[in-house]
Amino acid sequence: SDNDLASPWLRDGEKGYWYSRSAWALFAIAKYRKIVKGNERVQVWLPSYFCNEPIGLLRKFNAKISFYPVLYNGYPDFEACKDMLNNCKPDLFVIVHYFGELTDTRESFTFAKNNGAWLIEDAAHVLTPYDGIGENGDFVFYSPHKLLPIPDGSLLVIRPIGPSGINIEDFKYHDFENIEKELKVRTKSSCTPYIWLIKRFLQKIGKVSLTRTTMGFYENDHGKGMKEYIRPKMSLLAKKLLAIMINNLDEEIIKRRENLNGWIKYLSLSGLIKNNMSQIIEIKTPYLAVLNFNKSKDANSVFTALQNV
């Protein structure tokens, strides 16, 4: 069942809903806020470092999007946020656990509560919750499809003990089945997950594409946008594959740590990474091998070199 599939991500009293992508989960929250509060436009505050893809649906929903500055460690700059309150108050305040690393949400909890906002924890890069992640938001979303071999799958978790005391029973009474029709967006074919499966099979037998698209370190591709969206609900194929993996998530964590250690060893021996200019951030469950540089020119040179490996 959907509840069984969600069990590794849920704590006591929480409820989960499966979507294909976190973009749909974020939109569902915005729509729910509009229904509950009756606002003409939903005010969404996002960190200034945020993926462009999930925002497209919010823009089609005519949400008012504001970007608040983040500090070097990825935490919100709350002094700047307080200044932004002079223009508007947030309906939704989104905080991100970047690359699966914990971002402390306690101050965000207080900020959201004091300003009547719903607090959303973006844990799309987190495989399963651990201490500090998913503990303070009204909503939390995870994206298992980013870390597991499944074609789609994003879980929206509703928490009744967040700063706003969301009534999780109310959420299920609103119609989220036809949200793509409401937004009038083009959605991809229902056979898309099986196309994904064929591609993965070809990769397994060594039939990988010989063409690679590269981009410069300073190149900005945010203007490309999305012409089509995957359908809102998680596919049956993805659910079946996740059901097979659900009891082996600890093994996935071990594999990812081993892969990260392999990259650390390779990059150190290759001479691409020098200890005095960078480090690889160690995360409980690595989403990517995250390299941190003191100078952008050093990051640029390594970024270019890695694309040529």
Salt bridges, closest charged atoms under 4 A:
ASP2 OD1 - LYS239 NZ 3.05
GLU14 OE2 - ARG159 NE 2.84
GLU79 OE2 - LYS82 NZ 3.70
ASP91 OD1 - ARG33 NH2 3.08
ASP104 OD2 - ARG106 NH2 2.55
GLU121 OE1 - HIS97 NE2 2.77
GLU135 OE2 - ARG11 NH2 3.85
GLU169 OE1 - LYS172 NZ 2.76
GLU177 OE2 - LYS233 NZ 3.98
GLU182 OE1 - LYS31 NZ 2.93
GLU228 OE2 - ARG186 NH2 3.44
GLU252 OE2 - ARG256 NE 3.26
